[in-house]
C-alpha cells in the first residue's frame, strides 16, 4: 500500500503503450503507481530496430487519426509538431487472381461506399458488384455482431472475400468474422441503423471524418511514443521496474496491461520482414504506399507489403536513395529474407536481385486473443481494445479516468 496517506497505490502489470498511458495518467492525478515490465524494455510491439543503418519501427508505424486520442497524447508529450501525414498515393490490392489494382478510393476497411463504382468492379467483378447493390437495398434486419457477418449479409461473400478480408487482415491481422462491429468502427452500428444500408453508413462515416488521411505517423518513427511516455511517466512519479515479474499484489488496484487473462500460447503470431534495398525502379512508387494481399494469391506468402519510403517523406529522406519494404506474414517462412525478396519483386512488379538487398531483419510478436477481464484486475491493451494504437490509447485513457473516480479521494 502507499506510504503516503490519502494516496492510492496502484500496480500496473505490463509496460506496453496501454500500461504506460494508464500509469502516467494515474500518477499525474496523484496516485502512487508502480509499473512492472517483465522484459528489459518498454513499449511492447511499438518497438525500434536498425536495418541498413536506418532506425526503423519494428512494429506499428502509424496510427488511425479517428477520435484524436493518439494526436492528443502526442501533443501532451510535446510531439505534436512531429506528427506527419503519409505521402499522397493509393494503397493497392493483390487479388487472388490477376494483376494488382488500386484499392477503392471511397471505402471503410474495404467496405465500399458505392458497390458498383468502377474501382470496386475492378476488384470484385461486375456480377458481384451488382449483387452487393441488390443485397444492400433490402430492408435492414437485426445487425450481426461481427464485421464479416455484416458484409456477407449486406454486400455478399464475394465482396467480403475479395475486398474486405484482405484489408481487415492487413489492419487487424484477423478475419472479419472475428472483428466485432464496434471494433471495426465505434459508430458503424449506429450509422447502419440510421441509414438502413451498409454503403450509406460508410458514406456517412467518411463524410463525418476530418479531412485528410485516415492515418498519420511520427517523424522518426512511432517507437518515439513509448519512450516519451516512459520519460513523462517517470517525471510524474511512476516507479518503472524492468525485468519485474509479479504474481501477487498488495495494492488498492491492479491494472493488467498484458495478456494475463488468456491461456498460455493463445494468440496469433505475426512476423515482419524488413528489407532495405537499392533499386531505382522503386523511385516511381509503382504500387503507391504498398499492397494488401488476398488469400490465395498465387506464389505470394506475404499478407501485406508496405513501401515505407514511398509512404513517409521523413523516411525517404533518411534512407538517402534506398528503399525500405516491410512485409508481414502469418507463418514464418523457412528463409524469411529470400521469401520476402521474391514476394516483394512479384508484388511491386520490379526486378529485385539478391545483390540489391542491402540489409534485412525479421521480428515476430504475438497478437493476443480477445480475453475477458480477470476478476482481480482492470484490463487494458489489445486483448480488450483490439489492435491499433487509436483504440488502445483511447481505451487506456477511458480506463484511467474511471479508475481515478474510484481511487482518488475527493
HULIN-V164159 format. One record per residue. N is the residue number from 1. RES is the residue in one small letter. PHI is phi in radians with two decimals (none if undefined). OMEGA is omega in radians with two decimals (NA if undefined). D_FIRST is the distance of its C-alpha to the first C-alpha in whole Angstrom. Layout:
# HULIN-V164159
N RES PHI OMEGA D_FIRST
N RES PHI OMEGA D_FIRST
This chain:
# HULIN-V164159
1 x none -3.11 0
2 x -1.19 3.06 4
3 x -1.57 3.08 6
4 x -1.99 -3.07 9
5 x -0.94 3.09 10
6 x 1.51 3.14 11
7 x -1.84 -3.10 9
8 x -1.37 3.07 8
9 x -1.77 -3.09 5
10 x -2.28 3.07 8
11 x -1.81 3.06 10
12 x -1.94 -3.08 14
13 x -1.85 -3.14 16
14 x 2.02 -3.06 19
15 x -1.88 2.96 21
16 x -1.32 -3.10 24
17 x -1.05 -3.12 25
18 x -1.07 3.13 23
19 x -1.09 3.12 19
20 x -1.15 3.13 20
21 x -1.08 -3.12 21
22 x -1.13 -3.11 18
23 x -1.05 -3.14 16
24 x -1.10 -3.08 18
25 x -1.11 3.13 19
26 x -1.16 -3.14 15
27 x -1.15 3.10 15
28 x -1.06 -3.14 18
29 x -1.53 3.05 17
30 x 1.96 3.13 14
31 x -1.42 2.95 11
32 x -1.48 -3.02 9
33 x -2.21 2.97 10
34 x -2.00 3.11 11
35 x -1.91 -3.14 14
36 x -1.82 3.05 16
37 x -2.21 -3.05 19
38 x -1.20 -3.11 21
39 x -1.50 -3.12 24
40 x -1.72 3.13 25
41 x -2.62 3.13 26
42 x -1.79 3.02 24
43 x 1.92 3.14 26
44 x 1.07 -3.10 27
45 x -1.42 3.01 31
46 x -1.58 -2.93 31
47 x -2.33 -3.07 32
48 x -2.16 2.89 35
49 x -2.55 -3.10 38
50 x -2.02 -3.14 41
51 x -2.24 -3.10 45
52 x 1.07 -3.13 48
53 x 1.37 -3.10 46
54 x -1.88 3.03 45
55 x -1.16 -3.04 41
56 x -2.35 3.01 40
57 x -1.28 3.07 38
58 x -1.66 3.10 37
59 x -2.48 -3.11 36
60 x -1.00 3.13 36
61 x -2.12 3.11 38
62 x -2.81 3.08 38
63 x -2.51 3.06 37
64 x -1.27 -3.13 38
65 x -1.37 -3.09 38
66 x -0.92 3.09 38
67 x 1.53 3.07 36
68 x 1.33 -3.04 35
69 x -1.18 -3.11 31
70 x -1.24 3.13 32
71 x -1.07 3.12 34
72 x -1.12 3.12 32
73 x -1.13 3.11 29
74 x -1.06 3.10 32
75 x -1.10 3.10 33
76 x -1.05 -3.09 29
77 x -1.53 3.11 29
78 x 1.39 -3.08 33
79 x -1.93 -3.09 34
80 x -1.01 -3.12 36
81 x -1.21 -3.13 40
82 x -1.79 3.05 39
83 x -1.26 -3.07 39
84 x -2.28 3.01 43
85 x -1.56 3.03 45
86 x -1.15 3.08 46
87 x -1.15 3.12 50
88 x -1.04 3.13 53
89 x 2.52 -3.06 54
90 x -1.36 2.86 53
91 x -1.50 -3.08 52
92 x -2.08 3.09 54
93 x -2.23 2.97 54
94 x -1.66 -3.11 56
95 x -1.20 3.06 57
96 x -1.14 3.09 58
97 x -2.35 3.05 61
98 x 1.60 -3.06 63
99 x -1.50 3.08 62
100 x -1.05 3.11 59
101 x -2.38 3.06 59
102 x -1.11 3.05 57
103 x -1.14 3.10 54
104 x -0.94 -3.02 55
105 x -1.26 -3.08 54
106 x -2.03 -3.11 53
107 x -2.62 3.07 51
108 x -2.22 -3.04 47
109 x 0.91 3.14 46
110 x 1.52 3.12 49
111 x -1.31 -3.02 50
112 x -1.33 3.01 53
113 x -1.28 3.07 54
114 x -2.40 -3.03 58
115 x -1.13 3.13 58
116 x -1.82 3.07 62
117 x -1.12 -3.06 61
118 x -1.04 -3.11 63
119 x -1.30 3.03 60
120 x -1.35 3.11 59
121 x -1.01 3.14 62
122 x -1.09 -3.13 62
123 x -1.61 -2.97 59
124 x -1.78 -3.08 60
125 x 1.64 -3.05 63
126 x -1.16 -3.10 66
127 x -1.10 3.14 66
128 x -1.16 3.12 62
129 x -1.14 3.12 61
130 x -1.13 3.10 64
131 x -1.09 3.11 62
132 x -1.09 3.12 59
133 x -1.11 3.12 61
134 x -1.12 -3.13 62
135 x -1.10 -3.06 59
136 x -1.31 3.09 57
137 x -1.46 -3.13 60
138 x -1.31 3.12 59
139 x -1.01 -3.14 57
140 x -1.41 3.05 54
141 x -1.75 3.09 52
142 x -1.15 -3.11 49
143 x -1.39 3.12 47
144 x -1.06 -3.07 46
145 x -1.39 -3.04 42
146 x -2.00 3.14 42
147 x -1.12 -3.13 44
148 x -1.08 3.13 46
149 x -1.11 3.13 48
150 x -1.14 -3.11 48
151 x -1.15 3.13 50
152 x -1.07 -3.11 52
153 x -1.32 -3.00 53
154 x -1.68 -3.11 54
155 x -2.18 3.06 55
156 x 1.70 -3.07 56
157 x -1.15 -3.11 55
158 x -1.16 3.09 57
159 x -1.11 3.12 55
160 x -1.09 -3.02 52
161 x -1.28 -3.01 53
162 x -1.54 -3.02 55
163 x -2.13 -3.01 53
164 x -1.26 -3.08 49
165 x -1.05 3.10 48
166 x -1.04 3.14 49
167 x -1.20 -3.11 47
168 x -1.15 3.08 44
169 x -1.09 3.12 44
170 x -1.22 -3.08 44
171 x -1.55 -3.01 41
172 x -1.86 -3.14 39
173 x 1.13 3.09 40
174 x -2.48 3.14 41
175 x -1.31 3.10 44
176 x -0.99 3.10 44
177 x -1.13 -3.14 44
178 x -1.84 -3.12 40
179 x -1.90 3.04 39
180 x -1.03 -3.10 38
181 x -0.99 -3.11 40
182 x -1.15 3.11 37
183 x -1.33 3.09 36
184 x -1.14 3.06 39
185 x -2.84 -3.06 39
186 x -1.02 -3.07 37
187 x -1.77 -3.04 41
188 x -1.15 -3.11 43
189 x -1.07 -3.12 43
190 x -1.12 3.12 44
191 x -1.14 3.12 46
192 x -1.13 3.13 48
193 x -1.14 -3.12 48
194 x -1.14 -3.00 50
195 x -1.74 3.06 52
196 x 1.36 3.13 53
197 x -2.56 -3.11 54
198 x -1.21 3.13 51
199 x -1.11 3.11 53
200 x -1.14 3.09 53
201 x -1.10 3.12 50
202 x -1.10 3.13 49
203 x -1.05 -3.11 52
204 x -1.20 3.14 50
205 x -1.18 3.10 46
206 x -1.18 3.13 48
207 x -1.16 -3.11 50
208 x -1.42 -3.12 47
209 x -1.25 3.10 45
210 x -1.11 3.13 45
211 x -1.13 3.13 48
212 x 1.86 -3.07 48
213 x -1.21 3.08 46
214 x -1.37 3.12 44
215 x -2.27 3.07 42
216 x -2.50 3.12 41
217 x -2.35 -3.11 39
218 x -2.24 3.13 38
219 x -0.98 -3.07 40
220 x 1.68 3.08 40
221 x 2.06 3.14 38
222 x -1.18 3.11 35
223 x -1.12 3.06 33
224 x -1.21 -3.10 32
225 x -1.11 -3.13 30
226 x -1.10 3.10 27
227 x -1.10 3.12 28
228 x -1.18 3.09 28
229 x -1.05 -3.10 24
230 x -1.10 -3.14 23
231 x -1.10 -3.13 24
232 x -1.23 3.11 23
233 x -1.10 3.12 20
234 x -1.11 3.09 19
235 x -1.08 3.14 21
236 x -1.35 3.07 18
237 x 1.90 3.12 15
238 x -1.18 3.06 14
239 x -1.52 -3.07 14
240 x -1.63 -3.09 16
241 x -2.14 3.08 17
242 x -1.45 -3.11 20
243 x 1.11 -3.06 21
244 x -1.93 3.05 18
245 x -1.77 -3.05 18
246 x -2.26 3.13 15
247 x -2.13 -3.13 16
248 x -2.46 -3.04 13
249 x -2.35 3.00 9
250 x -2.22 -3.02 6
251 x -2.60 3.10 5
252 x -1.20 -3.07 7
253 x -2.70 3.07 10
254 x -2.06 3.05 12
255 x -1.97 3.14 15
256 x -1.64 -3.13 17
257 x -1.98 2.99 20
258 x -2.44 -3.01 22
259 x -1.38 -3.12 24
260 x -1.64 -3.06 22
261 x -1.84 -3.14 24
262 x -1.76 3.10 28
263 x -1.02 -3.13 29
264 x -0.98 3.10 30
265 x 1.51 -3.11 33
266 x -1.36 -3.13 33
267 x 2.33 -3.06 34
268 x -2.02 3.12 37
269 x -1.41 3.10 37
270 x -2.12 -3.12 39
271 x -2.17 -3.14 41
272 x -2.06 3.06 42
273 x -1.96 3.14 45
274 x -1.91 3.10 45
275 x -2.01 2.93 49
276 x -1.92 -2.98 50
277 x -2.21 3.06 54
278 x -2.00 -3.09 57
279 x -2.65 -3.06 59
280 x -1.09 -3.14 61
281 x -1.11 3.13 62
282 x -1.39 3.13 58
283 x -1.02 -3.10 58
284 x -1.42 -3.12 60
285 x 0.83 -3.01 57
286 x -1.09 3.09 59
287 x -2.17 3.09 56
288 x 1.01 -3.11 54
289 x -1.42 3.12 50
290 x 2.44 -3.06 51
291 x -2.35 2.87 51
292 x -1.75 -2.99 50
293 x -2.07 3.07 51
294 x -1.24 3.10 53
295 x -1.06 -3.13 52
296 x 1.66 3.08 55
297 x -1.06 -2.98 57
298 x -1.11 3.06 59
299 x 1.37 -3.10 58
300 x -1.96 3.10 55
301 x -1.73 3.14 52
302 x -1.18 3.04 49
303 x -1.76 3.08 48
304 x -2.89 3.03 47
305 x -2.35 3.03 49
306 x -1.95 3.02 47
307 x -1.52 -2.92 50
308 x -1.12 3.14 47
309 x -1.34 2.97 49
310 x -1.51 -3.10 51
311 x -1.53 -3.01 48
312 x -2.11 -3.13 47
313 x -1.10 -3.12 49
314 x -1.07 -3.14 46
315 x -1.31 3.06 46
316 x -1.00 3.12 50
317 x -1.16 -3.13 50
318 x -1.16 -3.07 48
319 x -1.33 3.02 50
320 x 0.90 3.07 53
321 x 1.64 3.05 56
322 x -1.49 -3.14 54
323 x -2.19 3.12 52
324 x -1.92 3.13 49
325 x -2.07 3.12 49
326 x -2.04 3.14 46
327 x -2.09 -3.12 47
328 x -1.90 -3.06 44
329 x -2.37 3.02 45
330 x -1.46 3.11 43
331 x -2.17 -3.10 45
332 x -1.25 3.10 45
333 x -1.20 3.10 49
334 x -1.06 3.06 50
335 x -2.14 -2.99 51
336 x -1.02 -3.06 49
337 x -1.22 -3.14 50
338 x -1.17 3.10 54
339 x -1.10 3.13 53
340 x -1.11 3.13 51
341 x -1.09 -3.11 54
342 x -1.24 3.07 57
343 x -1.10 -3.11 55
344 x -1.09 3.14 54
345 x -1.08 -3.13 58
346 x -1.18 -3.08 59
347 x -1.23 -3.07 56
348 x -1.54 3.11 57
349 x 1.25 3.12 61
350 x -2.28 3.03 61
351 x -1.26 -3.12 62
352 x -2.45 3.14 60
353 x -1.05 -3.10 61
354 x -0.96 -3.09 59
355 x -1.20 3.09 60
356 x -1.41 3.09 58
357 x -1.50 -3.06 55
358 x -1.44 3.13 53
359 x -2.85 -3.13 50
360 x -2.71 3.08 48
361 x -2.65 3.06 44
362 x -2.20 3.02 42
363 x -2.24 3.14 39
364 x -2.35 3.03 37
365 x -2.63 3.13 34
366 x -1.80 3.01 33
367 x -1.56 -2.97 33
368 x -1.18 3.05 31
369 x -1.26 3.05 32
370 x -0.99 -3.09 31
371 x -2.49 3.07 28
372 x -1.45 -3.14 27
373 x -1.03 3.03 23
374 x -1.26 -3.11 21
375 x -1.16 -3.08 20
376 x -1.77 -3.05 16
377 x -2.60 2.91 16
378 x -1.60 -3.01 17
379 x -1.86 3.02 20
380 x -2.25 3.10 22
381 x 1.79 -2.96 25
382 x -1.15 -3.10 28
383 x -1.11 -3.14 28
384 x -2.00 -3.08 27
385 x -1.75 -3.08 29
386 x 1.43 -3.12 32
387 x -1.38 3.11 33
388 x 1.80 -3.08 34
389 x -1.11 -3.11 32
390 x -1.05 3.13 33
391 x -1.19 -3.11 31
392 x -1.14 -3.12 28
393 x -1.17 -3.13 27
394 x -1.08 -3.14 28
395 x -1.14 3.13 26
396 x -1.12 3.11 23
397 x -1.14 3.11 24
398 x -1.09 -3.13 24
399 x -1.11 3.12 21
400 x -1.06 3.11 19
401 x -1.11 3.09 21
402 x -1.12 3.11 20
403 x -1.13 -3.13 16
404 x -1.06 3.12 16
405 x -1.15 -3.09 18
406 x -1.65 -2.93 16
407 x -2.01 3.13 13
408 x -1.68 -3.11 14
409 x -1.03 3.08 15
410 x 1.58 NA 19
